[in-house]
Amino acid sequence: MLAALLIKGISPGPEFVSTHPDIFGASSSASWSATCCSHLAHPVIRLWVKLLAVPFDLLFPSVLVLICVGGLHDPYLGPGHLLVLFFGCVGTACGCSLETPRRC
């Protein structure tokens, strides 16, 4: 943050709050929101760990269904299902395998 301020020609110091209140407000609100998000995400760690125990054969199709529903949801996006299909084909062409991952 200090380097970004110096690159933009803003000198941090005691007068920073009075000379650039908009930048100070944005940086302080970003810091507070990051702190709040980390405190809210901490109790959910158990849920994410339990999600790892779901078998791949069940998790993969459910993720695909959620992606397709999300692609169809936005009416302003246009043909969202075609975009999902396009990027799915691009991912498959790039070497993403649909096989079950190997277990160690």
Secondary structure as GFF3:
##gff-version 3
##sequence-region A 1 104
A	DSSP	alpha_helix	2	7	.	.	.	ID=ss1
A	DSSP	alpha_helix	16	19	.	.	.	ID=ss2
A	DSSP	alpha_helix	21	41	.	.	.	ID=ss3
A	DSSP	three_ten_helix	42	44	.	.	.	ID=ss4
A	DSSP	alpha_helix	45	51	.	.	.	ID=ss5
A	DSSP	alpha_helix	56	73	.	.	.	ID=ss6
A	DSSP	alpha_helix	80	93	.	.	.	ID=ss7
###
